[in-house]
Amino acid sequence: MKSITEHEINDRFRGFLPVIIDVETGGFVAGTDALLEVGATTVRMDEDGQLAVHRTYNYHIQPFEGANIEQAALDFTGIDPYHPFREAVTEEEALGELFNVVRKEIRDRQCTRAILVGHNAHFDAGFITAAAERCGIKRNPFHPFSFFDTATLAGLAFGQTVLAKACAEAGIAFDNNEAHSAAYDAERTAELFCDIVNRWKESGGWLPEFS
């Protein structure tokens, strides 16, 4: 039997492992526009049930053959897809490595599968799913249609849906000069997610079931 101080992340989210994802892209259409960068942040839970950022991974990605890239998107993100120092890899390489990281974390945390957390999560999930399908990856570790959306959660918790403004309300440092880097945005989104989950717990909104 677990003691009252022992908490596991697999107790908290119905067996799902939250993994925070942010993507930078060449447009808004997952099926046709380039996936240029993926940031992924894992989280861990301590013995008191507090959620915290664990590690962030970052992948610069080569545009797939025939990908559409809107100049307005590049102006917004500041990404040069063909810069020689990007050290970009193919979608298949990036997702293969990322999915292996996620599967190992699922096993280590004794979860059943991963659930994608994102700020406007449907957008990020759409690009990850489309890239996995292009690469013929059959074993996507993420739940196929359920997500945690920090835009919605932050709207509830802080009355803000913009990431920078929600972070400000939560007391999380946010540098607009670093924004629109997938790794930076994924880590700030992860901090925001952890903050909201922890505040909810501290308010008495969740207690684990012990067996």
MIKE-391104 format. One record per residue: x, y, z of N, C-alpha, C in turn; residue in one letter. Coordinates in Angstrom, 1 decimal. Each point is the difference from the previous one (the first is absolute). Layout:
// residues N
     n.px     n.py     n.pz    ca.px    ca.py    ca.pz     c.px     c.py     c.pz   type
        X        Y        Z        X        Y        Z        X        Y        Z      a
...
This chain:
// residues 211
     n.px     n.py     n.pz    ca.px    ca.py    ca.pz     c.px     c.py     c.pz   type
      0.8     -1.2      0.0     -0.8      1.2      0.0      0.9      1.2      0.0      m
     -0.4      1.0     -0.8      0.8      1.3      0.0     -0.3      0.8      1.2      k
      1.1      0.7      0.5     -0.2      0.9      1.1     -0.6      1.3     -0.6      s
     -0.5      0.8      0.9     -0.7      1.3     -0.4      0.9      0.9     -0.7      i
      1.4     -0.2      0.2      0.9      1.0     -0.6      0.6     -0.5     -1.3      t
     -0.4     -1.2     -0.5      0.5     -0.6     -1.2     -0.9      0.3     -1.2      e
      0.4      0.6     -1.0     -0.8      0.3     -1.1      0.8     -0.4     -1.3      h
     -0.8     -0.4     -1.0      0.6     -0.4     -1.2     -0.8      0.7     -1.1      e
      0.8      0.4     -1.1     -0.7      0.7     -1.1     -1.0     -0.9     -0.7      i
      0.2     -1.3      0.1     -1.0     -0.9     -0.7     -1.3     -0.1      0.8      n
      0.0      0.5      1.3     -1.3      0.1      0.7     -0.8      1.3     -0.4      d
      0.7      1.0     -0.5     -0.6      1.3     -0.1     -0.8      0.2     -1.2      r
      0.4     -0.6     -1.2     -0.7      0.3     -1.2     -0.5     -1.2     -0.7      f
     -0.7     -0.9      0.8     -0.6     -1.2     -0.5      0.9     -0.9     -0.7      r
      1.3      0.0      0.4      1.0     -0.9     -0.6      0.7      0.7     -1.1      g
     -0.4      1.2     -0.4      0.7      0.7     -1.1      1.2      0.8      0.5      f
      1.0      0.1     -0.9      1.2      0.8      0.3     -0.1      1.3     -0.8      l
     -0.1      1.1      0.7      0.0      1.3     -0.8      1.4      0.3     -0.5      p
      0.1      0.3     -1.3      1.2      0.5     -0.7     -0.4      1.2     -0.7      v
      0.8      1.1      0.3     -0.3      1.3     -0.6      0.7      0.2     -1.3      i
     -0.8      0.4     -1.0      0.5      0.1     -1.4     -0.2      1.4     -0.5      i
      1.0      0.5     -0.7     -0.2      1.3     -0.8      0.6     -0.2     -1.3      d
     -0.6      0.4     -1.1      0.5     -0.1     -1.3      0.1      1.4     -0.6      v
      1.0      0.2     -0.9      0.1      1.1     -0.9     -0.1     -0.5     -1.4      e
     -0.7      0.7     -0.8     -0.5     -0.5     -1.3      0.1      1.1     -1.1      t
     -0.2     -0.5     -1.2      0.0      0.9     -1.2     -1.3      0.5     -0.3      g
     -1.0     -0.2      0.8     -1.4      0.4     -0.2     -0.9     -0.6      1.0      g
     -1.3      0.0     -0.4     -1.0     -0.4      1.0     -0.6     -1.4     -0.4      f
      0.3     -0.5     -1.1     -0.7     -1.2     -0.5      0.9     -1.2      0.1      v
     -0.3     -0.9      1.0      0.9     -1.1      0.3      0.3     -0.9     -1.2      a
     -1.0     -0.2     -0.8      0.2     -1.0     -1.1      0.9      0.5     -1.2      g
      0.2      1.3     -0.1      0.7      0.6     -1.1      1.2      0.8      0.4      t
      0.0      0.6      1.2      1.0      1.0      0.4      1.2     -0.7      0.8      d
      1.1      0.5     -0.2      1.2     -0.6      0.6      0.0      0.0      1.5      a
      0.5     -1.1      0.6      0.3      0.0      1.4      1.5      0.3      0.2      l
      0.3      1.1      0.6      1.4      0.5      0.0      0.7     -0.2      1.4      l
     -0.7     -0.1      1.0      0.6     -0.2      1.3     -1.0     -0.6      1.0      e
      0.5     -0.9      0.9     -0.8     -0.6      1.0      0.7      0.1      1.3      v
     -0.6      0.5      1.1      0.5      0.0      1.3     -0.9     -0.9      0.9      g
      0.6     -0.8      0.8     -0.8     -0.9      0.9      0.6      0.1      1.4      a
     -0.9      0.1      1.0      0.5      0.1      1.4     -0.8     -1.1      0.8      t
      0.8     -0.7      0.7     -0.6     -1.0      0.9     -0.1      0.5      1.4      t
     -0.9     -0.5      0.8     -0.2      0.4      1.3      0.0     -1.2      1.0      v
      0.3      0.3      1.2      0.1     -1.0      1.1     -0.8      0.4      1.2      r
     -0.4     -0.9      0.8     -0.8      0.3      1.2      0.9     -0.5      1.2      m
      0.1      0.9      1.0      0.7     -0.4      1.2     -0.9     -0.7      1.0      d
      0.6     -0.4      1.1     -0.7     -0.8      1.0     -1.2      0.7      0.6      e
      0.0      1.3     -0.1     -1.1      0.8      0.6     -1.1      0.3     -1.1      d
      0.2     -0.5     -1.2     -1.0      0.2     -1.0      0.1      1.3     -0.8      g
      1.2      0.6      0.2      0.3      1.3     -0.8      0.6     -0.4     -1.3      q
     -0.6      0.6     -1.0      0.5     -0.2     -1.4      1.1      1.0     -0.4      l
      1.0     -0.4     -0.6      1.1      1.0     -0.4      0.6     -0.4     -1.4      a
      0.6      0.9     -0.6      0.7     -0.2     -1.3      1.2     -1.0      0.3      v
      0.1     -0.9     -0.9      1.1     -1.0      0.1      1.1      0.3     -1.1      h
     -0.3     -0.1     -1.2      1.0      0.2     -1.1     -0.7      0.4     -1.3      r
      0.8      0.8     -0.8     -0.5      0.5     -1.2      0.8     -0.5     -1.2      t
     -0.6     -0.4     -1.1      0.7     -0.5     -1.2     -0.4      0.9     -1.1      y
      0.9      0.2     -1.0     -0.2      0.9     -1.1      0.5     -0.6     -1.3      n
     -0.9      0.1     -1.0      0.4     -0.5     -1.3     -0.3      1.0     -1.1      y
      1.1      0.3     -0.8     -0.2      0.8     -1.2     -0.2     -0.9     -1.1      h
     -1.0      0.3     -0.9     -0.5     -1.0     -0.9      0.1      0.6     -1.5      i
      0.5     -0.9     -0.9      0.0      0.4     -1.4     -1.4      0.0     -0.5      q
     -0.4      1.0     -0.9     -1.3     -0.1     -0.6     -0.2     -1.2     -0.8      p
     -1.1     -0.7      0.1     -0.2     -1.2     -0.9     -0.1      0.4     -1.4      f
      0.2     -0.9     -0.9      0.0      0.3     -1.4     -1.4      0.5     -0.4      e
      0.0      1.1     -0.7     -1.3      0.6     -0.5     -0.7      0.8      1.1      g
      0.6      0.2      1.1     -0.6      0.7      1.1     -0.3      1.5     -0.4      a
     -1.1      0.5      0.5     -0.3      1.4     -0.2      0.6      0.8      1.2      n
      0.6      1.1     -0.3      0.6      0.9      1.0     -0.4      1.4     -0.3      i
     -0.8      0.6      0.9     -0.4      1.4     -0.2      1.0      0.9      0.6      e
      0.3      1.1     -0.8      1.0      0.9      0.5     -0.4      0.7      1.2      q
     -1.3      0.3      0.2     -0.5      0.6      1.2      0.3     -0.8      1.2      a
     -0.1     -1.3     -0.1      0.3     -0.9      1.1      1.5      0.1      0.4      a
      0.9      0.0     -1.0      1.4      0.2      0.3      0.3      1.3      0.6      l
     -0.6      1.1     -0.5      0.2      1.3      0.6     -0.5      0.0      1.5      d
     -1.0     -0.8      0.3     -0.5      0.0      1.4      0.9     -0.8      0.9      f
      0.5     -1.1     -0.5      0.9     -0.9      0.9      1.4      0.4     -0.1      t
      0.4      0.6     -1.1      1.5      0.3     -0.2      0.8     -1.2     -0.4      g
     -0.7     -1.0     -0.5      0.8     -1.2     -0.4      0.4      0.1     -1.4      i
      1.2     -0.4     -0.3      0.5     -0.2     -1.4      0.1     -1.5     -0.2      d
     -1.0     -0.6     -0.7      0.0     -1.5     -0.1      1.3     -0.6     -0.6      p
      0.7      0.8     -0.8      1.1     -0.5     -0.8      1.4      0.5      0.5      y
      0.0      0.6      1.2      1.2      0.5      0.6      1.0     -1.2      0.3      h
      1.2      0.1     -0.4      0.9     -1.1      0.1      0.3     -0.4      1.5      p
     -0.2      0.9      0.9      0.4     -0.3      1.4     -1.2     -0.5      0.8      f
     -1.2     -0.2     -0.7     -1.1     -0.5      0.7      0.1     -1.4      0.5      r
      0.9     -0.8     -0.7      0.2     -1.4      0.2     -1.4     -0.8      0.1      e
     -0.8      0.3     -1.0     -1.3     -0.6     -0.1      0.1     -1.4     -0.4      a
     -1.0     -0.8      0.5     -0.1     -1.4     -0.4     -1.4     -0.2     -0.6      v
     -0.2     -1.2     -0.6     -1.3     -0.3     -0.6     -1.1     -0.1      1.0      t
     -1.2      0.1     -0.5     -1.1     -0.3      0.9      0.1     -1.4      0.6      e
      0.4     -0.9     -0.8      0.0     -1.4      0.5      1.1     -0.2      1.1      e
      1.1      0.7     -0.1      1.1     -0.1      1.0     -0.5      0.7      1.3      e
     -0.6      1.2     -0.2     -0.4      0.8      1.2     -1.1     -0.8      0.8      a
     -1.1     -0.4     -0.7     -1.1     -0.7      0.6      0.4     -1.3      0.6      l
      0.9     -0.7     -0.7      0.5     -1.3      0.5      0.7      0.2      1.3      g
      0.9      1.0      0.1      0.7      0.2      1.3     -1.0      0.5      1.0      e
     -0.9      0.9     -0.3     -0.9      0.5      1.0     -0.9     -1.1      0.5      l
     -0.6     -0.8     -0.9     -0.9     -1.0      0.4      0.7     -1.0      0.9      f
      1.3     -0.3     -0.3      0.7     -0.9      0.9      0.2      0.5      1.4      n
      0.3      1.3      0.1      0.1      0.7      1.3     -1.3     -0.1      0.7      v
     -1.1      0.3     -0.7     -1.3     -0.1      0.7     -0.4     -1.4      0.4      v
      0.3     -1.0     -0.8     -0.3     -1.4      0.3      0.7     -0.4      1.3      r
      1.3      0.4      0.0      0.8     -0.4      1.2     -0.5      0.7      1.3      k
     -0.5      1.3     -0.2     -0.5      0.7      1.2     -1.3     -0.7      0.4      e
     -0.8     -0.4     -0.9     -1.3     -0.7      0.3      0.4     -1.3      0.8      i
      0.9     -0.8     -0.4      0.4     -1.2      0.7      0.6      0.4      1.4      r
      0.9      0.9      0.0      0.6      0.4      1.3     -1.0      0.5      1.0      d
     -1.0      0.7     -0.4     -1.0      0.6      0.9     -1.2     -1.0      0.2      r
      0.1     -1.1     -0.7     -1.1     -1.0      0.1     -1.4      0.5     -0.4      q
      0.1      0.8     -1.1     -1.3      0.5     -0.6     -0.4     -0.9     -1.1      c
     -1.2      0.3     -0.5     -0.6     -0.8     -1.1      0.3      0.6     -1.4      t
      0.0      1.3     -0.1      0.4      0.6     -1.3      0.2      1.5      0.4      r
      0.5      0.8     -1.0      0.2      1.4      0.2     -1.2      0.8     -0.5      a
     -0.2      1.2      0.6     -1.0      0.9     -0.4      0.7      1.3     -0.3      i
     -0.3      0.6     -1.1      0.7      1.2     -0.5     -0.6      1.2      0.8      l
      0.9      0.9      0.5     -0.4      1.2      0.6      0.6      1.1     -0.9      v
     -0.9      1.0     -0.3      0.5      1.1     -0.9     -0.8      1.2      0.3      g
      0.6      1.2     -0.4     -0.8      1.2      0.0     -0.7      0.2     -1.3      h
     -1.3     -0.2      0.0     -0.8     -0.3     -1.2      0.4     -1.3     -0.6      n
     -0.2     -1.0      0.8      0.6     -1.4     -0.2     -0.4     -0.6     -1.3      a
     -1.2      0.3     -0.5     -0.5     -0.6     -1.2      1.0      0.3     -1.2      h
      0.5      1.2      0.0      1.0      0.4     -1.0      1.2     -0.9      0.0      f
      0.7     -0.1      1.2      1.2     -0.8      0.1     -0.3     -1.4     -0.3      d
     -1.1     -0.5      0.5     -0.3     -1.5     -0.2     -0.2     -0.2     -1.5      a
     -0.6      0.9     -0.7     -0.3     -0.2     -1.4      1.3     -0.2     -0.8      g
      1.0      0.9      0.3      1.3     -0.1     -0.7      0.7     -1.3      0.4      f
      0.0     -0.4      1.2      0.7     -1.2      0.4     -0.7     -1.2     -0.6      i
     -1.3     -0.1      0.0     -0.7     -1.1     -0.7      0.3      0.0     -1.5      t
     -0.1      1.1     -0.6      0.2      0.1     -1.5      1.4     -0.5     -0.3      a
      1.0      0.4      0.7      1.4     -0.4     -0.2      0.2     -1.5      0.2      a
     -0.6     -0.5      1.1      0.1     -1.4      0.2     -0.6     -0.8     -1.1      a
     -1.2      0.4     -0.5     -0.6     -0.7     -1.1      0.8      0.1     -1.3      e
      0.7      1.2     -0.3      0.8      0.1     -1.2      1.2     -1.0      0.1      r
      0.5     -0.2      1.2      1.2     -0.9      0.3     -0.4     -1.4      0.1      c
     -1.3     -0.3      0.0     -0.4     -1.4      0.1      0.2     -0.6      1.4      g
      0.0      0.9      1.0      0.3     -0.5      1.4     -1.3     -0.5      0.6      i
     -0.1     -1.3      0.3     -1.2     -0.6      0.4     -0.3      0.2      1.5      k
      1.1      0.0      0.8     -0.1      0.0      1.5      0.2      1.4      0.5      r
     -1.0      0.9     -0.2      0.0      1.3      0.6     -0.3     -0.1      1.5      n
      0.8      0.4      0.9     -0.2     -0.3      1.4     -1.1      1.0      0.6      p
     -0.4      1.0     -0.7     -1.0      0.9      0.5     -1.4     -0.4     -0.2      f
     -0.9      0.3      0.9     -1.4     -0.3     -0.1     -0.5      0.7     -1.3      h
     -0.8     -0.7     -0.8     -0.3      0.5     -1.4     -0.9      1.2      0.0      p
     -0.8      0.2      1.0     -0.9      1.1      0.0     -0.2      0.8      1.2      f
      0.5     -0.4      1.1     -0.1      0.7      1.3      1.3      0.8      0.2      s
     -0.2      1.3      0.5      1.2      0.9      0.3     -0.3      0.8      1.2      f
      1.0      0.5      0.6     -0.1      1.1      1.0      0.4      1.3     -0.6      f
     -0.9      1.0      0.0      0.2      1.3     -0.6      0.2      1.0      1.0      d
      1.3      0.6      0.1      0.2      1.0      1.0     -0.6      1.3     -0.3      t
     -0.4      0.3     -1.2     -0.7      1.2     -0.3     -1.4      0.0      0.7      a
     -0.6     -1.2      0.0     -1.3     -0.1      0.7      0.2      0.0      1.5      t
      1.0     -0.8      0.5      0.3     -0.1      1.4      0.4      1.4      0.6      l
      0.8      0.8     -0.8      0.4      1.3      0.5     -1.2      1.0      0.0      a
     -0.9     -0.2     -1.0     -1.2      0.8      0.0     -0.8     -0.2      1.2      g
     -0.1     -1.2      0.5     -0.7     -0.3      1.2      0.7      0.5      1.2      l
      1.3     -0.3      0.1      0.8      0.3      1.2      0.3      1.5      0.2      a
      0.3      0.6     -1.2      0.6      1.4      0.1     -0.8      1.0     -0.8      f
     -1.0     -0.4     -0.8     -0.7      0.9     -0.9      0.8      0.5     -1.2      g
      1.1     -0.8     -0.3      0.9      0.3     -1.1      0.1     -1.2     -0.9      q
      0.0      0.2     -1.3      0.2     -1.1     -0.9      1.3      0.1     -0.9      t
      0.6      1.2      0.0      1.3      0.2     -0.6      1.1     -0.5      0.9      v
      0.9     -0.8     -0.6      1.0     -0.6      0.9      0.8      1.0      0.8      l
      0.5      1.0     -0.6      0.9      1.0      0.7     -0.8      0.6      1.2      a
     -1.3      0.4     -0.3     -0.8      0.6      1.0     -0.4     -0.9      1.2      k
     -0.3     -1.3     -0.4     -0.3     -1.0      1.0      1.2     -0.2      0.9      a
      1.2     -0.1     -0.6      1.2     -0.2      0.8      0.2      1.2      0.9      c
     -0.2      1.2     -0.4      0.1      1.2      0.8     -0.9     -0.1      1.2      a
     -1.2     -0.4     -0.2     -1.0     -0.2      1.1      0.4     -1.1      1.0      e
      0.7     -1.0     -0.5      0.5     -1.1      0.8      1.3      0.3      0.7      a
      0.6      1.1     -0.4      1.3      0.3      0.6      1.2     -0.7     -0.7      g
     -0.2     -0.5     -1.2      1.0     -0.7     -0.7      0.7      1.0     -1.0      i
      1.3      0.1      0.1      0.8      0.9     -0.9     -0.2     -0.4     -1.5      a
     -0.3      1.0     -0.8     -0.2     -0.3     -1.4      0.7      1.1     -0.8      f
      1.0     -0.4     -0.9      0.8      1.0     -0.8     -0.6     -0.1     -1.4      d
     -0.6      1.1     -0.4     -0.6      0.1     -1.4      1.1     -0.2     -1.0      n
      1.3      0.4      0.3      1.0     -0.2     -1.0      0.4     -1.5     -0.2      n
     -0.3     -0.8      0.9      0.2     -1.4     -0.1     -1.2     -0.8     -0.5      e
     -1.1      0.6      0.0     -1.3     -0.6     -0.4      0.1     -0.5     -1.5      a
     -0.8     -1.0     -0.4     -0.1     -0.5     -1.3      1.3     -0.9     -0.3      h
      0.7     -0.3      1.0      0.9     -1.2      0.0     -0.8     -1.1      0.6      s
     -0.1     -1.2     -0.7     -0.8     -1.1      0.5      0.4     -0.4      1.4      a
      1.3     -0.1      0.2      0.5     -0.5      1.3     -0.4      1.0      1.1      a
      0.2      1.3     -0.3     -0.4      1.0      1.1     -1.5      0.0      0.3      y
     -0.8      0.0     -1.1     -1.4      0.0      0.2     -0.5     -1.2      0.7      d
      0.6     -1.2     -0.4     -0.4     -1.2      0.7      0.3      0.0      1.5      a
      1.1      0.5      0.3      0.4      0.1      1.4     -0.9      1.0      0.8      e
     -0.3      1.1     -0.6     -0.8      1.0      0.7     -1.5     -0.6      0.2      r
     -0.4     -0.7     -1.1     -1.3     -0.6      0.1     -0.1     -1.1      1.0      t
      1.2     -0.8      0.1      0.0     -1.0      1.1      0.0      0.6      1.4      a
      0.7      1.1      0.2      0.0      0.7      1.3     -1.4      0.5      0.3      e
     -0.7      0.5     -1.0     -1.4      0.5      0.2     -0.9     -1.2      0.3      l
      0.1     -1.1     -0.7     -0.8     -1.2      0.3      0.2     -0.5      1.4      f
      1.3     -0.1      0.4      0.3     -0.5      1.4     -0.5      1.0      1.0      c
      0.1      1.3     -0.2     -0.5      0.9      0.9     -1.5     -0.1      0.2      d
     -0.8     -0.2     -1.1     -1.4     -0.1      0.1     -0.4     -1.3      0.7      i
      0.6     -1.1     -0.3     -0.2     -1.3      0.6      0.3      0.1      1.5      v
      1.1      0.6      0.4      0.4      0.1      1.4     -1.0      0.9      0.8      n
     -0.4      1.1     -0.6     -0.9      0.9      0.6     -1.4     -0.7      0.3      r
     -0.4     -0.8     -1.0     -1.2     -0.7      0.2      0.0     -1.0      1.1      w
      1.2     -0.7      0.1      0.2     -1.0      1.1      0.0      0.7      1.3      k
      0.7      1.1      0.1      0.1      0.8      1.3     -1.3      0.5      0.4      e
     -0.9      0.3     -0.9     -1.3      0.5      0.3     -1.0     -1.1      0.5      s
      0.5     -1.3      0.0     -0.8     -1.1      0.4     -0.8     -0.6     -1.2      g
      0.4      0.3     -1.2     -0.8     -0.4     -1.2      0.3     -1.4     -0.4      g
      1.1     -0.6      0.5      0.3     -1.4     -0.4      0.8     -0.7      1.1      w
     -0.4     -1.2      0.3      0.7     -0.9      0.9      0.1     -1.4     -0.6      l
      1.1     -0.7      0.1      0.1     -1.3     -0.6     -0.8     -1.0      0.7      p
     -0.4     -1.0     -0.8     -0.6     -1.2      0.7      1.1     -1.0      0.3      e
      0.0     -0.5      1.3      1.0     -0.9      0.4     -0.7     -1.4      0.1      f
      0.9     -1.0     -0.3     -0.5     -1.4      0.0      0.9     -0.8      0.8      s
